Amino acid sequence: MAELRFAYAARGYDYAGAIERVAGDEELLHSLLDMFAADSSFLKLMSALDAHDALEGFHAAHSLKGSSGMLGMTGLYEAMKLITEPLRSGDAEKALQYRAEVEREYAAAVGMIECL
């Protein structure tokens, strides 16, 4: 699965950290990436932002932050950190300023997964 390593490198993601967190099991990492792409947290986050629902947005953002961090998706993880904090404090309006970055990073992450 050298392609996975190259895909991570092309996006600037942390392959070494991700593979370490799955004890070197590339098949497991690939399965987790597929699960990430199928997860509904991103859609829940977008719906919550549309509704200015900080609590629901926080839950979805926190989930995405954790999974993107575990999977070594550095760009998405950093974007999720930015949006999670205002949602944690109930400020959905402030969180909206990070929406475009989150959408861009999420699309890049899912795009990488779909190419594997």
C-alpha positions in Angstrom: 0.0 0.0 0.0 2.7 2.4 -0.9 0.0 4.4 -2.6 -1.4 5.3 0.8 1.9 6.7 1.9 2.3 8.7 -1.3 -1.3 10.0 -1.0 -0.5 11.2 2.5 2.7 12.8 1.4 1.0 14.6 -1.4 -1.5 16.2 1.0 1.2 16.9 3.7 -0.6 14.6 6.1 1.1 12.7 8.9 1.4 9.1 7.6 4.0 8.1 10.2 1.7 9.2 13.0 -1.4 7.6 11.6 0.3 4.3 10.9 1.8 4.3 14.4 -1.7 4.8 15.9 -2.9 1.6 14.1 0.2 -0.4 15.1 1.5 -0.5 11.5 -1.7 -2.1 10.1 -2.2 -0.4 6.7 -5.4 -2.4 6.0 -6.9 -1.1 9.2 -5.8 2.5 8.4 -7.4 2.1 4.9 -10.6 0.8 6.5 -10.7 3.7 9.0 -10.3 6.2 6.1 -13.2 4.6 4.3 -15.3 4.8 7.5 -14.3 8.5 7.9 -15.5 9.3 4.3 -18.8 7.6 5.0 -19.4 9.3 8.4 -22.1 11.8 8.7 -20.4 14.3 11.0 -19.4 16.7 8.3 -23.0 16.9 7.1 -24.2 17.4 10.7 -21.7 20.2 11.1 -22.8 22.0 8.0 -26.5 21.7 9.0 -25.7 23.0 12.5 -23.8 25.9 11.1 -26.7 26.7 8.7 -29.1 26.6 11.7 -26.6 28.6 14.0 -26.8 25.6 16.4 -23.6 25.8 18.3 -24.2 22.8 20.5 -24.9 20.4 17.6 -22.1 22.0 15.7 -19.7 21.5 18.5 -20.5 17.8 18.8 -20.0 17.2 15.1 -16.8 19.4 14.9 -15.3 17.7 18.0 -15.9 14.3 16.4 -14.3 15.4 13.1 -11.4 16.9 15.0 -10.7 13.7 16.8 -11.0 11.4 13.8 -9.0 13.7 11.5 -6.3 14.0 14.2 -6.2 10.2 14.7 -5.9 9.7 10.9 -3.1 12.2 10.5 -5.1 14.5 8.3 -3.1 17.5 9.4 -4.8 20.3 7.4 -8.3 19.2 8.3 -7.3 18.7 12.0 -6.0 22.3 12.1 -9.2 23.6 10.5 -11.3 21.6 12.9 -9.4 23.1 15.9 -10.3 26.6 14.7 -14.0 25.9 14.3 -14.4 23.8 17.4 -13.4 26.4 20.0 -16.0 29.0 19.1 -18.7 26.3 18.9 -17.6 25.0 22.3 -18.2 28.5 23.8 -21.6 28.8 22.0 -20.5 31.3 19.4 -21.9 29.9 16.1 -21.4 33.3 14.4 -17.7 33.3 15.0 -17.4 29.7 13.9 -18.9 30.6 10.5 -15.7 32.5 9.6 -13.9 29.1 9.5 -16.5 27.3 7.4 -14.9 27.8 4.0 -11.5 26.5 5.3 -13.2 23.4 6.9 -15.1 22.7 3.7 -11.9 23.0 1.6 -9.9 20.7 3.9 -12.7 18.2 4.2 -13.1 18.0 0.5 -9.4 17.5 0.1 -9.4 14.7 2.7 -12.3 12.9 1.2 -10.9 13.4 -2.3 -7.7 11.7 -1.2 -9.6 8.8 0.2 -11.7 8.4 -2.9 -8.6 8.1 -5.0 -7.2 5.2 -3.0 
